[in-house]
Amino acid sequence: MWTVATFVLLVGGDKRGRAQRPFYRQLIAKADMLYTEHLDREKKTAKKRGGK
């Protein structure tokens, strides 16, 4: 059985006085990093439980 899940990661910040494009690039990079860390933790947890 396959399970499909969709996630949205919300990252916020104060962009007053900052250019829009670099601001959002930084937020996207942070969101990517946080999601990668989450996946790494999930993989470690699955291995401890005997999964893949």
N, CA and C of each residue as an Amber inpcrd file, in Angstrom:
protein
   156
   0.8410000  -1.1770000   0.0000000   0.0000000   0.0000000   0.0000000
   0.8850000   1.2400000   0.0000000   0.5530000   2.1930000  -0.8420000
   1.3010000   3.4470000  -0.9450000   0.5470000   4.5570000  -0.2480000
   1.2860000   5.3770000   0.4460000   0.7060000   6.5520000   1.0780000
   1.3340000   7.7810000   0.4430000   0.5050000   8.6970000   0.0260000
   0.9940000   9.9380000  -0.5740000   0.6520000  11.0720000   0.3750000
   1.6320000  11.8880000   0.6610000   1.4150000  13.0210000   1.5590000
   1.9810000  14.2770000   0.9130000   1.3210000  15.3670000   1.1440000
   1.7820000  16.6600000   0.6560000   1.9750000  17.5660000   1.8560000
   3.0970000  18.2650000   1.8690000   3.4110000  19.1320000   2.9910000
   3.6780000  20.5390000   2.5000000   3.3460000  21.4740000   3.3330000
   3.6780000  22.8720000   3.0800000   4.4620000  23.3550000   4.2830000
   5.6420000  23.8910000   4.0410000   6.4740000  24.4200000   5.1110000
   6.4170000  25.9310000   5.0300000   5.9020000  26.5580000   6.0650000
   5.8170000  28.0040000   6.0840000   7.0050000  28.5780000   6.8390000
   7.6780000  29.5050000   6.1910000   8.8140000  30.1830000   6.7950000
   8.5430000  31.6670000   6.6360000   8.6590000  32.4080000   7.7060000
   8.3610000  33.8360000   7.6340000   9.5300000  34.6800000   8.0970000
   9.4220000  35.9350000   7.8030000  10.4590000  36.8570000   8.2160000
  10.0380000  38.2920000   7.9480000  10.8490000  39.2070000   8.3780000
  10.5900000  40.6310000   8.2060000  11.4670000  41.1400000   7.0680000
  10.8400000  41.5720000   5.9810000  11.6210000  42.0010000   4.8260000
  11.7150000  43.5200000   4.7110000  11.3490000  44.2270000   5.7630000
  11.4640000  45.6860000   5.7210000  12.9040000  46.0920000   5.4360000
  13.0590000  46.9580000   4.4500000  14.3790000  47.4600000   4.1230000
  15.2430000  46.5040000   3.3330000  14.6710000  45.4330000   2.8270000
  15.4440000  44.4390000   2.0770000  14.8240000  44.2490000   0.7020000
  15.6610000  43.9400000  -0.2640000  15.1780000  43.6520000  -1.6070000
  14.3740000  42.3490000  -1.5890000  13.3290000  42.3070000  -2.3790000
  12.4120000  41.1690000  -2.3600000  13.0600000  39.8740000  -2.8440000
  13.7550000  39.9010000  -3.9600000  14.3050000  38.6620000  -4.5390000
  15.3000000  37.9720000  -3.6040000  16.3160000  38.6770000  -3.0770000
  17.2410000  37.9990000  -2.1530000  16.5420000  37.5000000  -0.8850000
  15.5640000  38.2600000  -0.4210000  14.8170000  37.8710000   0.7720000
  14.1550000  36.5110000   0.5660000  13.4400000  36.3570000  -0.5570000
  12.7420000  35.1000000  -0.8000000  13.7020000  33.9770000  -1.1420000
  14.8030000  34.2690000  -1.8070000  15.8020000  33.2290000  -2.0620000
  16.3380000  32.6770000  -0.7400000  16.5680000  33.5720000   0.2060000
  17.0670000  33.1420000   1.5110000  16.0190000  32.2840000   2.2280000
  14.7500000  32.7020000   2.1500000  13.7040000  31.9100000   2.8090000
  13.5440000  30.5410000   2.1630000  13.6320000  30.4830000   0.8450000
  13.5120000  29.1990000   0.1570000  14.6700000  28.2890000   0.5430000
  15.8770000  28.8440000   0.6140000  17.0360000  28.0510000   1.0270000
  16.8560000  27.5220000   2.4430000  16.3200000  28.3590000   3.3220000
  16.0900000  27.9230000   4.7100000  15.0350000  26.8190000   4.7600000
  13.9600000  26.9820000   4.0010000  12.9140000  25.9560000   3.9650000
  13.4650000  24.6420000   3.4310000  14.2850000  24.6980000   2.3710000
  14.8990000  23.4950000   1.8240000  15.7760000  22.8050000   2.8630000
  16.5530000  23.5930000   3.5950000  17.4290000  23.0360000   4.6260000
  16.6040000  22.3610000   5.7230000  15.5560000  23.0310000   6.1810000
  14.7150000  22.4680000   7.2370000  14.0400000  21.1780000   6.7790000
  13.5820000  21.1530000   5.5400000  12.9250000  19.9550000   5.0150000
  13.9140000  18.8000000   4.8850000  15.1230000  19.0870000   4.4280000
  16.1600000  18.0620000   4.3270000  16.4880000  17.4910000   5.6990000
  16.6030000  18.3620000   6.7010000  16.8600000  17.8880000   8.0680000
  15.7180000  16.9980000   8.5480000  14.5000000  17.3730000   8.2350000
  13.3330000  16.5820000   8.6180000  13.3970000  15.1920000   7.9710000
  13.6980000  15.1610000   6.6640000  13.7830000  13.8730000   5.9820000
  14.8810000  13.0030000   6.5730000  16.0080000  13.6030000   6.9090000
  17.1070000  12.8540000   7.5300000  16.6680000  12.2440000   8.8550000
  15.9600000  13.0350000   9.6680000  15.4590000  12.5100000  10.9480000
  14.4760000  11.3760000  10.7230000  13.6070000  11.5190000   9.7270000
  12.6280000  10.4730000   9.4310000  13.3180000   9.1800000   8.9970000
  14.3610000   9.3090000   8.1860000  15.1080000   8.1190000   7.7480000
  15.7510000   7.4180000   8.9450000  16.3490000   8.2040000   9.8480000
  16.9730000   7.6180000  11.0390000  15.9400000   6.9170000  11.9100000
  14.7850000   7.5270000  12.0650000  13.7220000   6.9300000  12.8690000
  13.2410000   5.6330000  12.2330000  13.0800000   5.6490000  10.9090000
  12.6210000   4.4390000  10.2150000  13.6330000   3.3100000  10.3590000
  14.9130000   3.6340000  10.2820000  15.9470000   2.5980000  10.4360000
  15.9110000   1.9890000  11.8290000  15.6700000   2.8330000  12.8450000
  15.5970000   2.3290000  14.2070000  14.4170000   1.3830000  14.3690000
  13.3560000   1.6400000  13.6140000  12.1470000   0.7950000  13.6920000
  12.2520000  -0.4080000  12.7780000  13.3510000  -0.5320000  12.0590000
  13.5200000  -1.6750000  11.1790000  13.0100000  -1.4590000   9.7690000
  12.6840000  -0.2220000   9.4420000  12.2100000   0.0930000   8.0920000
  13.3490000   0.4540000   7.1890000  13.0050000   0.9530000   6.0170000
  14.0310000   1.3510000   5.0350000  14.4510000   2.7740000   5.2280000
